[in-house]
Amino acid sequence: MCGIVGYVGKRNAVPVLIEGLKRLEYRGYDSAGLAIIENNNLIVLKRKGKIIALQRELQKISLKTNIGIAHTRWATHGEPSDKNAHPHIDNSGKIAVVHNGIIENYRALRKFLESKGHEFSTETDTEVIAHLISEMLKETDDFEDATRLALLELEGTYGLGIINLEEPDRIYAARHGSPLLIGAGEGENIIASDATAVVRYTNRVIYLEEGEYAVIKANDFYIRNLQREFIEPKVEKISFSLQELEKGGYQHFMLKEIYEQPQTLKNAFLGRLVVEDGISRLNGLKPYHDLLANSERISITACGTSWHSALIGEYLIEELVRIPVEVEYASEFRYRSPILNEKTPVFVISQSGETADTLAALHEAKRHGAKVFGIVNCVGSTIARETDSGVYIHAGPEIGVASTKAFTSQVMVLSLISLMLGRMKGLPAEIGRKLTIELKQIPDKVQSILDHETKTGQIKEIAEIFKNHQNVLYLGRGFNFPVALEGALKLKEISYIHAEGYPAAEMKHGPIALIDNNMPVLFIATDDPLYKKIISNIEEVRTRGGRVIAVATEGNESIKELAEHVIYIPNTEHMFIPMLSVIPLQLLAYQIAVLRGCNIDQPRNLAKSVTVE
Ligand code: AGP
């Protein structure tokens, strides 16, 4: 969850570290800090709050150095405070450590270190690492080896950046379960939790693998494993530009990302849809065609918004491929003795590619001998690299904590996978052609929803009316049920309004008790095989005084008699409707949160990449 950046090289490290932290702030934002070596002093500065608080401190002093490490935190052990912010130092004041992950055996280590005379000043798990390295220096004069010996004692997960006053020309980096990469520049090198922090300086990156550490100087670096064997660095290119990391004139990243969807949806199918043959080609899955064609069951696992797209994947595959699909929360997957074998392909969906629960589910699936395929956005992320293969969604960097464009692109990719599998298993070419044509029209239809809102501001007006409500119910059926879940999640995570999503008919089994004339109920009532059924559900809400907002298909005039507000969207194949019906819900959540003065891109308590269990 936390963000790490470290710099050694020809520039003043301080602005590089701050710029890097800002890029990584979406990973955690309850406190920030840095450690640098200047004129033979190890200087540590850290502040509770966003990076701006740290910047204000930096304005009071002038620091110039060529080496430093920095951190933006999402607290796990110890409340957000100046003291608990990273970096953490040992008692000699010579070793500084920034850490992303959780040291599970920190209590035992702390006890041991205290018995050896180390005095702790924070409540964090991370502080043990600085003290442990210092303790290991009693066994060896070699700082690298002391660090390695300390790493061998750690249980849990870590991405680490370490500097040592005695070696002011180098940074140590290590990785176990939390991502870390080296950006290789000319006369400078950077370490970071992800590539967004290095792309300004270089587009050449080396991802550390599990159990590897690196020693990095301005002009060179080497990588070793914990057995001290040297590892040949594998240099990869960053797949996005600096421009994609900017707001580009939008007030918030979330809004920018909502408006990017016509393009990101196109990117998801570009070069993959063959209309003449009514098929989709997904190169990553090609070597596994036999396995996929013969599979009798598919398992999908993910968290949060990605779990919602997994549910849509279930509906898509069952409808087009006619084989059973099981969707499981990744956080539950490994604790439920899943029934898997080498014949059951497992798909893991993750925007960030770093979600700890999803990664653990991936490992569990592999342990059962299953082939695991990723549906991932971040190129080179841990999940992308640890899966057997997969399909990138190519949505570009998603910075807003509330996932928007990644969701629609995941659904697009799941549509392509379903089409591919369906055609393998006997879906007629004619239907395939119809579906490919329809999929290609989705971006323009999304564009028309966005254009309508830009022109009329209708959703903004609805937001104004409902912004002070404390509860909202989202109801949908069939393919729109997961959309109802997603709409509710969007609202609660950025506006802090309590919202629940339900299959519309399930309402009468409990939630209906909540309905009175103060309860907004958002129905997704598009033209599909369940339309008449959902109209009955709307009547049930109206009878009890509930205030109905409906997302309906263009041309449906009659629904105006039932709903206080109707937001129209274009029609499409019922199974592709989530890519359209979710757009007004994203906009509504966004507008309500803006009106409530919430922090849109960095909602409280959340982080973009959830790298702890
Ligand atoms: C989405 O708006 C959320 N911030 C969250 O639910 C997210 O989808 C979840 O943490 C999974 O993340 P991933 O897709 O990066 O694995």
Boltz pocket constraint, residues with backbone or C-beta under 6 A from the ligand:
constraints:
  - pocket:
      binder: B
      contacts: [[A, 303], [A, 304], [A, 305], [A, 306], [A, 349], [A, 350], [A, 351], [A, 352], [A, 353], [A, 354], [A, 355], [A, 358], [A, 401], [A, 402], [A, 403], [A, 404], [A, 493], [A, 606], [A, 607], [A, 608], [A, 609], [A, 610]]
      max_distance: 6.0
